[in-house]
Amino acid sequence: MKHGKNNFDSIRLMAAVAVIFGHSHTICVYINAFLVQQSVAHLTDNRLSAIQNALVTLPIVLVLAWLSWHLVEKPMLSLKPVVRSTKISGRIDGAPSIEGCG
């Protein structure tokens, strides 16, 4: 793959597809895209243009993103403890009162 503007266009294309594909999958696309793009470039001896590389890479990345989200990330998020907000009075028990200061 050629470096410079063409490589940037390829990355922008991947980002646009990630946004269209869905917010929850965006980070999965981001994480996998570079590795897959570079692997495709290596396996094809850099003979593909940036757009050709993106067209080969895109289906692979989307499948990996879907698998990553549904098999790893989403199940892990369900294990995350639920944080409940509690009302804080603003005074710590045992702390001296500021009344009468000054």
N, C-alpha and C positions, 0 to 999 in steps of 0.2 A: 504494500500500500504506500502510496506517495505521501510524504509529510506535507504539512502546511495547510493551506486553505481547504483542500479536498478532505483531509483528515478531520478538520473542524466541522465541515459540512456533514460528514458521516456521524459525528458525535451529536450534532444538533438534530439530525434525523432520528437517531435513537431516543433522544430526550423527548422529542415531539410524540413519538409513538408511545413512550412510557406514560406520558400525560393522558393521551387518548385511551390507552389500555386500562388505566385505572390508577388511582392514587396509591392504593395499597401495594400495587406491584411495582411502583416507580423505583423504589430503592433496590428491589431485586433486579430490575433491568439495569440500573446504574452499576451495581456490583458485578454482574455477569458480562456486560457489554464489552468492556475493555479486554478481558481475558479471551472471550470468544473472537472478537475482532482480530486480536493479535495472533490467535491460533489459526484462524482462516488465512490471514496474510502469510504466516509461516508455511502452512500446508500448500498454498498456491504459489509459493516463491515470489510473493509480492507482484504478481502479474495482474491482479484485479485493480480497477479504479476504486476510489473511495465509495462511490455509489454501488458498484458491483459487490464490494465487500459488505456494505451495509445490507444489501438485498439477500446475500447468503447468510449473514449473521443474524438478521432480524428474526426469522422463524425459530432459530436455535435459542436465541436469547429469550424470546417470549415463552417458549416451552419451559426453559429453565426457571424463568421468573415465576411462572404459574406453579411449577412444582415446588419451588422454594417457599412461596407464600403459603400454599395449601398443606404442604407436608411438614414444614419446619416452623415458619414464623407465626402463622395463625394459631397452631396448637400451643406454641410457647407463650403467646400473649394470653391465652386462656388460663395459664397457670399463674399469671401475674396477680399479686394480691390486690384486692380492691381497697383503695384508700378512701376513707370516709372523712369528710371535713368535720371538725369539731369547733364549736364557738370558743374563742379564747377571750377571757374577760379582760386581758390587758394587765392584770395584776398577778404576780407570782406569790403564792402563799409563803409567808415567812419573810417576805421582802419588806423593808421599812417603808412606811407611808411617806409621801412627799408633802403631806399636809403639815403646816407649821414650819416649813423650811423657809428661811429668808427672813 
